[in-house]
């Protein structure tokens, strides 16, 4: 019979939901976190469930707030947030043990939802903690009533830890040996919010949030010599089209490169590197300039940007090779040249006039570009504190403001080039990076996002020019970075940098050996022990064999442990039953101790002693009858005496 109060049940449900939602709280918007915590707090403090009409009102208000927070989008993050909110509302209407068990069942989905979006060590640790609490609450209500606070806490924790310890070998076998596939068996939707990284457009002021974002974009480890800072340009989407304010690209720009021969012939040394990219929900992958060969499973576009067929929804690791000093070996076709020269004639007329004047005064294209770069170095400043541009944004920047960041510089430089008849495009990506001293790898943050220009010069091809980097160091004002294109870490190396460095080193190794463990890594695992190639069916056979051995070993261990820990009274009873079984008087599986004794009433001289012993044993084991130590010792002695009597008697 359930005597647990409704208030206690509701408190247990609220605690269970909170612990299960802990891994998700790190991923939910602060507004939705406060909303969920408020619902759970009400569930915890209210003595009884509110009216169903009130619950429905809270439901619709919560859903409306969620739609506003996510701007009507839908994806994995929205679905996970909705799951957490629905669980909180279930706690609000919880009344019975049955409701509590429903909460326990649904709460198990929350840690898995969190791991779909983030597989970091912190998320996994919080998920394991919530799982332990879930197991504890399952034990607390396993008898049909809530045992808390009567449940023995230490004993329950010890039992849970033992079970998890036994599960680890099987989990390790499944992780290392289960055949890996390149894509999941089910389709995962994208995140509703815009992913990290660079988009398909750029306009002044659009990147302010990105340039203040301390999240890591990717990590890089160079195989050989590390390139100089001025060579560490990580190529992303290329922008061609300008409408007067915004630079954009077309979907056709991301198609796979058709030409067999690249439009640039590599000269000089090559740079090899390993890159680990954080999820971006975008199709491009950063690559060190100039990437003339796409990493495995990806492809190059005509503009030499690396693309994937699907958005990057998980940590992605790949190898790359770059040639730092390409030399042109092809001619720019007419259509591409016209596109790289196009600009709206009705805007920024002062810039157009200046470009035509300076180009006419310059001996060649190189001389004109050098004059523009010297002007930027002499008269312009770098700052993030910029105002909203007007309709002639380039004119305002070049002749009035003369200060801005990479978006302003690259956009204005491109118009100056195009107005002078020089084909130009804007390349977005990342620049610089910070070297982690513990892992000997480089970290590039979202705030390292950058935009530069490529100019087509005859007999040279596309040549990189970075007008932002041309700004004199003394003219850099209030940027998060202390210098453009140099190594940074939260502005400068601070007191807590070693802590951040080492924590990221741990996360990097976690990504390499756990999150990034794919089919290729699995094959390399067996190559280390001399197996050059292993098939999926062979992996399955090995997994089944190893799992069988582990399962049988755990079974033997537990069986011996159970036998070793059986109470003396239980051991004496089992020995007595074994004696009867040897005399073909075995106890049936469905019989209780008393049923067994009653079945043999008046059959022999030992019938009455058996009935007495069975009654005393049943009272002690199942009727919560407390026996003193002398009484238990006497019962054990009587069992042993009866066993000897049965052994010496003839078959009844």
C-alpha positions as CSV (number, residue, x, y, z in Angstrom):
1,X,0.0,0.0,0.0
2,X,1.4,3.4,-0.9
3,X,1.4,5.8,2.1
4,X,3.8,8.3,0.5
5,X,2.5,11.9,0.4
6,X,1.8,13.6,-2.9
7,X,4.2,16.4,-1.9
8,X,7.1,14.0,-1.4
9,X,6.4,12.4,-4.7
10,X,6.3,15.7,-6.5
11,X,9.6,16.8,-4.9
12,X,11.2,13.6,-6.0
13,X,9.9,14.1,-9.5
14,X,11.2,17.7,-9.6
15,X,14.7,16.7,-8.4
16,X,14.8,13.9,-10.9
17,X,13.9,16.2,-13.8
18,X,16.4,18.8,-12.7
19,X,19.3,16.3,-12.5
20,X,18.3,14.8,-15.9
21,X,18.2,18.3,-17.5
22,X,21.5,19.4,-16.1
23,X,23.5,18.5,-19.2
24,X,21.0,20.4,-21.4
25,X,21.1,23.6,-19.3
26,X,24.5,24.4,-20.7
27,X,23.0,24.4,-24.3
28,X,19.7,26.1,-23.7
29,X,19.2,29.9,-23.9
30,X,19.2,31.6,-20.5
31,X,15.5,32.6,-20.9
32,X,14.5,29.0,-21.3
33,X,16.7,27.8,-18.5
34,X,15.0,30.3,-16.1
35,X,11.6,29.1,-17.4
36,X,12.4,25.5,-16.8
37,X,13.9,26.2,-13.3
38,X,10.7,28.2,-12.4
39,X,8.5,25.3,-13.4
40,X,10.5,22.8,-11.4
41,X,10.6,25.1,-8.4
42,X,6.8,25.3,-8.5
43,X,6.6,21.6,-8.7
44,X,8.9,21.3,-5.7
45,X,7.1,23.8,-3.4
46,X,3.4,23.4,-4.3
47,X,1.7,20.9,-1.9
48,X,-0.6,19.7,-4.7
49,X,-0.9,19.8,-8.4
50,X,-2.5,22.9,-9.8
51,X,-5.7,22.9,-11.8
52,X,-5.3,21.4,-15.3
53,X,-6.5,24.7,-16.8
54,X,-3.5,26.4,-15.2
55,X,-1.1,23.7,-16.5
56,X,-2.5,24.2,-20.0
57,X,-2.0,28.0,-19.7
58,X,1.6,27.5,-18.6
59,X,2.2,25.1,-21.5
60,X,1.1,27.6,-24.1
61,X,3.0,30.4,-22.5
62,X,6.1,28.3,-22.4
63,X,5.8,27.2,-26.0
64,X,5.2,30.9,-27.1
65,X,8.3,32.0,-25.2
66,X,10.4,29.2,-26.8
67,X,9.2,30.2,-30.3
68,X,10.2,33.8,-29.7
69,X,13.6,32.7,-28.3
70,X,14.4,30.5,-31.3
71,X,12.7,32.9,-33.8
72,X,10.3,30.2,-35.0
73,X,13.1,27.8,-36.1
74,X,13.1,24.1,-35.4
75,X,16.0,21.7,-35.0
76,X,17.8,19.5,-32.5
77,X,18.3,22.3,-30.0
78,X,14.6,23.3,-30.1
79,X,13.5,19.7,-29.8
80,X,15.7,19.1,-26.8
81,X,14.5,22.3,-25.1
82,X,10.9,21.3,-25.7
83,X,11.6,17.9,-24.3
84,X,13.0,19.4,-21.1
85,X,10.0,21.8,-20.8
86,X,7.5,19.0,-21.3
87,X,9.2,17.0,-18.6
88,X,9.0,20.0,-16.2
89,X,5.3,20.4,-16.9
90,X,4.8,16.7,-16.2
91,X,6.4,17.2,-12.8
92,X,3.9,20.1,-12.2
93,X,0.9,17.6,-12.5
94,X,2.6,14.6,-10.8
95,X,0.3,13.1,-8.1
96,X,1.2,9.4,-7.7
97,X,3.9,6.8,-7.9
98,X,2.8,6.0,-11.4
99,X,3.4,9.6,-12.4
100,X,6.8,9.6,-10.8
101,X,7.7,6.5,-12.8
102,X,6.6,8.2,-16.0
103,X,8.9,11.1,-15.1
104,X,11.7,8.7,-14.4
105,X,11.2,7.1,-17.8
106,X,11.0,10.3,-19.8
107,X,13.9,11.9,-18.0
108,X,16.3,9.3,-19.3
109,X,16.0,10.9,-22.7
110,X,17.3,14.3,-21.7
111,X,21.0,13.3,-21.3
112,X,20.9,11.6,-24.7
113,X,19.4,14.7,-26.2
114,X,22.2,16.7,-24.7
115,X,24.8,14.4,-26.2
116,X,23.3,14.7,-29.6
117,X,24.3,18.4,-29.6
118,X,27.5,18.3,-27.6
119,X,29.8,15.3,-26.8
120,X,32.4,17.3,-24.7
121,X,33.8,15.8,-21.5
122,X,31.7,18.1,-19.4
123,X,28.5,17.1,-21.1
124,X,29.4,13.4,-20.7
125,X,30.3,13.9,-17.0
126,X,27.0,15.6,-16.3
127,X,25.1,13.0,-18.2
128,X,26.7,10.2,-16.1
129,X,25.9,12.1,-12.9
130,X,22.3,12.4,-13.9
131,X,22.2,8.7,-14.8
132,X,23.5,7.8,-11.3
133,X,20.8,9.9,-9.7
134,X,18.3,8.3,-12.0
135,X,19.3,4.8,-11.0
136,X,19.1,5.8,-7.3
137,X,15.6,7.1,-7.7
138,X,14.5,4.0,-9.6
139,X,15.6,1.9,-6.6
140,X,13.8,4.3,-4.3
141,X,10.4,3.6,-5.9
142,X,11.0,0.1,-7.1
143,X,8.7,-1.4,-4.4
144,X,5.6,0.5,-5.4
145,X,6.2,3.2,-2.8
146,X,8.8,5.9,-2.4
147,X,11.3,4.6,0.1
148,X,13.1,7.9,0.6
149,X,14.4,8.8,3.1
150,X,14.4,5.2,4.4
151,X,16.4,3.8,1.5
152,X,20.1,3.0,2.6
153,X,22.0,5.6,0.6
154,X,25.5,4.1,0.9
155,X,24.3,0.6,0.1
156,X,22.4,1.9,-3.0
157,X,25.4,3.9,-4.2
158,X,27.7,0.9,-3.8
159,X,25.3,-1.3,-5.7
160,X,25.0,1.3,-8.6
161,X,28.8,1.7,-8.8
162,X,29.3,-2.1,-8.9
163,X,26.8,-2.4,-11.8
164,X,28.3,0.4,-13.8
165,X,31.8,-1.1,-13.2
166,X,30.6,-4.4,-14.6
167,X,29.1,-2.5,-17.6
168,X,32.3,-0.8,-18.5
169,X,34.0,-3.7,-20.2
170,X,31.0,-4.4,-22.4
171,X,30.7,-0.6,-23.2
172,X,34.4,-0.5,-24.2
173,X,34.0,-3.6,-26.4
174,X,31.0,-2.0,-28.2
175,X,32.8,1.3,-28.6
176,X,36.1,-0.1,-30.0
177,X,34.7,-3.0,-32.0
178,X,31.2,-2.2,-33.3
179,X,31.6,-1.5,-37.0
180,X,31.7,2.3,-37.7
181,X,29.7,3.9,-40.4
182,X,30.2,7.3,-42.0
183,X,26.7,8.5,-41.3
184,X,24.1,7.6,-38.6
185,X,21.3,5.2,-39.3
186,X,18.8,8.0,-38.8
187,X,18.8,11.6,-40.0
188,X,19.5,14.3,-37.5
189,X,18.0,17.7,-38.2
190,X,20.2,20.8,-38.1
191,X,20.3,23.1,-35.2
192,X,17.7,25.8,-35.5
193,X,20.0,28.6,-34.6
194,X,22.6,29.7,-37.1
195,X,25.7,27.6,-36.8
196,X,29.1,28.9,-35.9
197,X,31.4,30.0,-38.6
198,X,31.2,32.3,-41.6
199,X,28.1,32.6,-43.8
200,X,27.4,33.2,-47.4
201,X,27.3,37.0,-47.1
202,X,29.1,39.9,-45.5
203,X,28.2,43.5,-44.8
204,X,29.7,46.1,-42.4
205,X,28.8,45.4,-38.7
206,X,27.6,41.9,-39.4
207,X,30.6,40.2,-37.8
208,X,30.6,42.2,-34.5
209,X,29.2,39.2,-32.5
210,X,31.6,36.8,-34.2
211,X,34.6,39.0,-33.5
212,X,33.7,38.9,-29.8
213,X,33.1,35.1,-29.7
214,X,35.6,33.2,-27.6
215,X,34.4,29.8,-28.7
216,X,37.0,27.6,-30.5
217,X,36.4,27.3,-34.3
218,X,39.0,24.6,-34.9
219,X,42.3,23.1,-33.8
220,X,45.3,22.5,-36.0
221,X,48.5,20.4,-35.6
222,X,51.2,20.9,-38.2
223,X,53.1,17.8,-39.2
224,X,56.3,19.6,-40.0
225,X,57.4,23.2,-39.8
226,X,54.8,25.7,-38.7
227,X,54.2,28.5,-41.2
228,X,54.8,32.1,-40.3
229,X,51.9,34.2,-38.9
230,X,51.5,36.1,-42.2
231,X,51.1,32.7,-44.0
232,X,48.4,31.3,-41.7
233,X,45.4,32.3,-43.6
234,X,42.6,29.7,-43.4
235,X,40.4,29.8,-46.4
236,X,36.6,29.7,-46.3
237,X,33.8,31.0,-48.5
238,X,34.6,33.4,-51.3
239,X,32.3,36.4,-52.0
240,X,31.9,37.8,-55.5
241,X,28.7,39.9,-55.8
242,X,28.1,43.3,-54.3
243,X,24.8,45.3,-54.2
244,X,26.2,48.4,-52.7
245,X,26.1,47.3,-49.0
246,X,26.3,43.5,-48.9
247,X,28.7,41.0,-50.5
248,X,27.2,37.6,-51.4
249,X,28.0,34.4,-53.2
250,X,25.9,32.0,-55.3
251,X,25.0,28.3,-54.7
252,X,26.8,27.5,-58.0
253,X,30.1,28.7,-56.4
254,X,30.2,25.6,-54.1
255,X,30.0,23.1,-57.0
256,X,32.9,20.7,-57.4
257,X,35.8,21.9,-59.4
258,X,35.5,20.7,-63.0
259,X,38.9,21.6,-64.4
260,X,41.4,18.8,-64.2
261,X,44.4,21.1,-64.0
262,X,44.3,23.7,-61.1
263,X,44.3,27.3,-62.0
264,X,47.6,27.7,-60.0
265,X,50.8,25.8,-60.1
266,X,52.4,25.3,-56.8
267,X,55.9,26.4,-56.1
268,X,57.9,26.2,-52.9
269,X,57.5,24.0,-49.8
270,X,54.3,22.3,-48.8
271,X,52.7,22.4,-45.4
272,X,51.0,19.3,-44.0
273,X,48.5,19.6,-41.1
274,X,45.8,17.8,-39.2
275,X,42.6,19.8,-38.5
276,X,39.8,19.2,-36.0
277,X,36.8,21.3,-36.8
278,X,34.0,22.0,-34.4
279,X,30.4,21.6,-35.6
280,X,29.3,24.6,-37.7
281,X,26.1,23.5,-39.5
282,X,27.7,24.7,-42.7
283,X,29.1,22.9,-45.7
284,X,32.6,24.5,-46.0
285,X,35.7,23.4,-44.2
286,X,38.6,25.8,-43.4
287,X,41.8,25.0,-45.3
288,X,45.2,26.6,-45.2
289,X,45.9,28.8,-48.3
290,X,46.5,27.5,-51.0
291,X,44.7,24.1,-50.9
292,X,45.3,22.5,-54.3
293,X,44.1,19.0,-53.1
294,X,40.9,18.4,-51.2
295,X,41.0,16.2,-48.0
296,X,39.6,12.8,-48.3
297,X,35.8,12.6,-48.6
298,X,35.5,16.3,-49.5
299,X,36.0,18.4,-52.7
300,X,37.4,21.7,-53.9
301,X,35.3,24.3,-55.7
302,X,36.7,26.4,-58.6
303,X,37.5,29.1,-56.1
304,X,39.6,26.6,-54.1
305,X,37.3,26.4,-51.1
306,X,36.9,22.9,-49.5
307,X,33.3,21.8,-49.3
308,X,31.3,18.8,-47.9
309,X,28.1,17.4,-49.4
310,X,26.4,17.7,-46.0
311,X,26.6,20.3,-43.2
312,X,29.2,19.7,-40.5
313,X,27.1,18.6,-37.6
314,X,29.8,16.9,-35.5
315,X,33.5,17.3,-34.7
316,X,35.2,16.6,-38.1
317,X,38.9,15.7,-38.4
318,X,40.8,15.7,-41.7
319,X,44.3,16.1,-43.1
320,X,45.3,18.9,-45.4
321,X,48.1,20.0,-47.6
322,X,48.8,23.6,-48.6
323,X,51.2,25.4,-51.0
324,X,52.1,28.8,-49.6
325,X,53.2,30.5,-52.9
326,X,51.2,29.6,-55.9
327,X,52.0,30.8,-59.4
328,X,49.4,31.3,-62.1
329,X,49.3,28.8,-65.0
330,X,45.9,29.6,-66.4
331,X,44.0,32.5,-67.9
332,X,40.9,34.1,-66.3
333,X,37.9,33.3,-68.5
334,X,35.7,36.1,-69.7
335,X,32.6,35.3,-67.5
336,X,34.7,35.1,-64.3
337,X,36.5,38.3,-65.2
338,X,33.3,40.2,-65.8
339,X,31.9,39.0,-62.5
340,X,35.1,40.0,-60.6
341,X,34.8,43.5,-62.1
342,X,31.1,44.1,-61.5
343,X,29.9,46.7,-59.0
344,X,26.9,49.0,-58.7
345,X,27.7,52.2,-60.6
346,X,25.1,54.3,-58.8
347,X,26.8,54.1,-55.4
348,X,30.1,55.2,-54.0
349,X,30.9,57.6,-56.8
350,X,33.8,59.3,-55.0
351,X,35.5,56.0,-54.6
352,X,35.0,55.2,-58.3
353,X,36.5,58.6,-59.3
354,X,39.5,58.2,-57.1
355,X,40.2,54.7,-58.4
356,X,40.1,55.8,-62.0
357,X,42.3,58.8,-61.2
358,X,45.0,56.8,-59.3
359,X,45.0,54.0,-61.9
360,X,45.6,56.5,-64.7
361,X,48.5,58.0,-62.7
362,X,50.0,54.5,-61.9
363,X,52.5,52.8,-64.1
364,X,50.9,49.4,-63.7
365,X,48.5,47.4,-61.5
366,X,51.1,46.6,-58.9
367,X,52.0,50.3,-58.5
368,X,48.3,51.2,-58.1
369,X,47.8,48.5,-55.5
370,X,50.9,49.6,-53.6
371,X,49.6,53.2,-53.5
372,X,46.2,52.1,-52.0
373,X,48.0,50.0,-49.4
374,X,50.2,52.9,-48.4
375,X,47.2,55.1,-48.1
376,X,45.5,52.6,-45.7
377,X,48.7,52.3,-43.6
378,X,49.1,56.1,-43.3
379,X,45.5,57.4,-42.8
380,X,43.3,54.5,-41.5
381,X,42.7,53.0,-38.1
382,X,41.4,49.6,-36.9
383,X,38.5,49.5,-34.5
384,X,35.3,47.6,-33.7
385,X,33.5,50.7,-32.6
386,X,31.8,51.6,-35.9
387,X,28.5,53.2,-36.8
388,X,25.8,51.9,-39.0
389,X,26.8,52.7,-42.6
390,X,24.6,54.6,-45.0
391,X,23.8,53.9,-48.7
392,X,27.3,54.9,-49.8
393,X,29.1,52.8,-47.2
394,X,32.4,52.7,-49.0
395,X,32.6,56.4,-49.6
396,X,31.8,57.0,-45.9
397,X,34.5,54.7,-44.8
398,X,37.3,55.9,-47.2
399,X,36.7,59.7,-47.0
400,X,34.9,60.3,-43.7
401,X,35.3,57.7,-41.0
402,X,38.6,56.1,-42.0
403,X,38.3,53.5,-39.3
404,X,36.7,50.1,-39.1
405,X,37.5,46.4,-39.2
406,X,38.2,43.7,-41.8
407,X,34.7,43.9,-43.3
408,X,35.1,47.6,-44.0
409,X,38.7,47.3,-45.3
410,X,38.1,44.3,-47.6
411,X,34.9,45.7,-49.1
412,X,36.4,49.1,-49.8
413,X,39.6,47.6,-51.2
414,X,37.5,45.5,-53.6
415,X,35.6,48.5,-54.9
416,X,38.8,50.4,-55.4
417,X,40.2,47.5,-57.4
418,X,37.2,46.9,-59.5
419,X,36.6,50.5,-60.3
420,X,40.2,50.6,-61.6
421,X,39.6,47.6,-63.8
422,X,41.3,45.0,-61.7
423,X,39.4,41.7,-61.0
424,X,38.9,41.2,-57.3
425,X,37.1,39.0,-54.9
426,X,36.7,38.8,-51.1
427,X,37.9,35.7,-49.3
428,X,36.4,35.0,-45.8
429,X,38.1,32.7,-43.3
430,X,40.4,32.8,-40.3
431,X,43.8,34.2,-39.6
432,X,46.5,33.7,-37.0
433,X,45.8,31.4,-34.0
434,X,47.2,30.7,-30.5
435,X,49.5,27.8,-29.8
436,X,48.6,25.6,-26.8
437,X,51.8,24.8,-25.0
438,X,50.6,21.5,-23.6
439,X,49.4,19.9,-26.8
440,X,51.7,21.6,-29.4
441,X,48.7,22.5,-31.5
442,X,47.1,25.7,-32.6
443,X,43.7,27.0,-31.6
444,X,41.7,29.4,-33.8
445,X,38.6,31.0,-32.2
446,X,35.5,32.5,-33.8
447,X,37.0,35.9,-33.0
448,X,39.8,35.0,-35.4
449,X,37.4,35.3,-38.3
450,X,38.8,37.5,-41.0
451,X,38.2,38.8,-44.6
452,X,40.8,39.6,-47.1
453,X,41.1,40.2,-50.9
454,X,42.4,38.3,-53.9
455,X,43.4,40.3,-57.0
456,X,43.9,38.8,-60.4
457,X,47.2,39.9,-61.9
458,X,48.3,38.8,-65.4
459,X,51.0,36.1,-65.3
460,X,50.5,35.8,-61.5
461,X,46.9,34.6,-61.1
462,X,44.9,35.3,-57.9
463,X,47.2,37.1,-55.4
464,X,46.3,37.7,-51.8
465,X,46.2,41.2,-50.4
466,X,45.1,42.0,-46.8
467,X,44.3,45.7,-46.4
468,X,43.4,45.2,-42.8
469,X,46.9,43.9,-42.0
470,X,48.3,47.0,-43.7
471,X,47.0,49.3,-40.9
472,X,49.9,50.6,-38.9
473,X,50.2,49.0,-35.4
474,X,49.9,52.4,-33.7
475,X,46.5,52.9,-35.4
476,X,44.9,49.8,-33.9
477,X,42.5,51.2,-31.3
478,X,39.9,49.1,-29.4
479,X,40.0,45.5,-30.9
480,X,39.8,42.3,-29.0
481,X,43.0,41.2,-30.7
482,X,46.1,43.2,-29.9
483,X,47.4,42.8,-33.4
484,X,46.0,41.6,-36.6
485,X,47.3,38.3,-37.8
486,X,49.3,37.4,-34.6
487,X,48.8,34.9,-31.9
488,X,46.1,35.8,-29.4
489,X,44.4,34.4,-26.4
490,X,41.7,36.5,-24.8
491,X,43.6,39.6,-25.8
492,X,46.9,38.6,-24.1
493,X,48.3,35.8,-22.0
494,X,46.8,36.2,-18.6
495,X,47.0,34.6,-15.1
496,X,44.6,31.8,-15.8
497,X,45.9,30.9,-19.3
498,X,47.6,27.7,-18.1
499,X,44.2,26.5,-16.7
500,X,42.4,27.2,-19.9
501,X,45.3,25.7,-22.0
502,X,45.3,22.4,-20.0
503,X,41.5,22.1,-20.0
504,X,41.5,22.5,-23.8
505,X,44.3,20.0,-24.1
506,X,42.1,17.5,-22.3
507,X,39.2,18.3,-24.6
508,X,41.4,18.0,-27.7
509,X,42.5,14.5,-26.7
510,X,38.9,13.6,-25.9
511,X,37.9,14.7,-29.4
512,X,40.7,12.7,-31.0
513,X,40.2,9.4,-29.2
514,X,36.5,9.4,-28.4
515,X,34.4,11.8,-30.4
516,X,36.5,11.5,-33.5
517,X,36.8,7.7,-33.4
518,X,35.5,6.9,-36.9
519,X,35.9,4.0,-39.4
520,X,39.3,5.1,-40.5
521,X,40.6,5.3,-36.9
522,X,39.1,1.9,-36.2
523,X,41.0,0.3,-39.1
524,X,44.2,2.0,-37.9
525,X,43.6,0.5,-34.5
526,X,43.9,-3.0,-35.9
527,X,46.9,-2.1,-38.1
528,X,48.8,-1.4,-35.0
529,X,48.6,-5.1,-34.1
530,X,49.4,-6.4,-37.5
531,X,46.0,-6.7,-39.1
532,X,46.1,-4.6,-42.3
533,X,42.4,-4.8,-43.2
534,X,39.4,-6.1,-41.2
535,X,35.9,-6.5,-42.6
536,X,32.7,-5.5,-40.8
537,X,31.6,-9.1,-40.4
538,X,34.9,-9.9,-38.8
539,X,34.4,-7.1,-36.4
540,X,30.9,-8.4,-35.5
541,X,32.2,-11.9,-34.9
542,X,35.0,-10.5,-32.7
543,X,32.6,-8.3,-30.8
544,X,30.2,-11.3,-30.2
545,X,33.0,-13.5,-29.0
546,X,34.5,-10.9,-26.7
547,X,31.0,-10.0,-25.4
548,X,30.2,-13.6,-24.6
549,X,33.5,-14.1,-22.7
550,X,33.0,-10.9,-20.8
551,X,29.4,-11.7,-20.0
552,X,30.2,-15.2,-18.8
553,X,33.1,-13.9,-16.7
554,X,30.9,-11.3,-15.0
555,X,28.3,-14.0,-14.4
556,X,30.8,-16.3,-12.7
557,X,32.1,-13.5,-10.6
558,X,28.7,-12.4,-9.4
559,X,27.6,-16.0,-8.8
560,X,30.6,-16.7,-6.6
561,X,30.1,-13.4,-4.8
562,X,26.5,-14.1,-4.1
563,X,27.3,-17.5,-2.7
564,X,30.1,-16.1,-0.6
565,X,27.8,-13.4,0.8
566,X,24.7,-15.6,1.6
567,X,23.7,-15.2,5.2
568,X,24.4,-18.3,7.4
569,X,20.7,-18.8,7.9
570,X,20.0,-18.8,4.1
571,X,23.0,-21.1,3.5
572,X,21.7,-23.6,6.1
573,X,18.2,-23.6,4.4
574,X,19.7,-24.1,0.9
575,X,21.8,-27.0,2.3
576,X,18.7,-28.6,3.8
577,X,16.8,-28.3,0.5
578,X,19.8,-29.9,-1.3
579,X,19.6,-32.8,1.1
580,X,15.9,-33.3,0.3
581,X,16.7,-33.1,-3.4
582,X,19.2,-35.9,-3.1
583,X,16.4,-38.0,-1.6
584,X,14.1,-37.2,-4.6
585,X,12.0,-34.9,-2.3
586,X,13.0,-31.7,-4.1
587,X,11.1,-28.5,-3.4
588,X,9.1,-27.3,-6.4
589,X,10.1,-23.9,-7.9
590,X,6.7,-22.4,-7.3
591,X,6.4,-23.6,-3.7
592,X,7.0,-21.4,-0.7
593,X,8.8,-22.9,2.4
594,X,5.5,-23.6,4.1
595,X,3.9,-25.1,1.0
596,X,6.9,-27.5,0.8
597,X,6.5,-28.5,4.4
598,X,2.7,-29.0,4.2
599,X,3.1,-31.2,1.2
600,X,5.1,-33.7,3.4
601,X,2.9,-33.5,6.5
602,X,2.6,-36.9,8.3
603,X,4.8,-38.7,5.7
604,X,7.7,-39.4,8.1
605,X,9.1,-38.7,11.5
606,X,10.8,-35.6,10.1
607,X,7.5,-34.0,8.9
608,X,6.7,-32.1,12.1
609,X,10.3,-30.8,12.6
610,X,10.3,-29.7,8.9
611,X,7.0,-27.8,9.4
612,X,8.3,-26.1,12.5
613,X,11.6,-25.1,10.8
614,X,9.8,-23.8,7.7
615,X,7.5,-21.7,9.8
616,X,10.3,-20.1,11.8
617,X,12.4,-19.6,8.6
618,X,9.4,-17.9,6.8
619,X,8.8,-15.6,9.7
620,X,12.4,-14.6,9.8
621,X,12.8,-14.1,6.1
622,X,9.5,-12.7,4.9
623,X,7.4,-11.6,7.9
624,X,9.9,-9.1,9.3
625,X,10.0,-11.1,12.5
626,X,13.1,-10.0,14.4
627,X,15.0,-13.0,15.9
628,X,17.8,-12.7,18.3
629,X,21.2,-14.0,17.5
630,X,20.7,-17.1,19.8
631,X,17.3,-17.8,18.1
632,X,18.9,-17.7,14.6
633,X,21.8,-19.9,15.8
634,X,19.3,-22.4,17.2
635,X,17.3,-22.4,14.0
636,X,20.5,-23.1,12.0
637,X,21.4,-26.0,14.3
638,X,17.9,-27.4,13.9
639,X,18.2,-27.3,10.1
640,X,21.5,-29.1,10.3
641,X,20.1,-31.8,12.6
642,X,17.1,-32.3,10.3
643,X,19.5,-32.6,7.4
644,X,21.4,-35.4,9.1
645,X,18.2,-37.1,10.0
646,X,17.0,-37.1,6.4
647,X,20.4,-38.4,5.2
648,X,20.2,-41.4,7.6
649,X,16.5,-42.2,6.9
650,X,15.2,-44.3,4.1
651,X,13.2,-42.8,1.2
652,X,9.7,-41.8,2.3
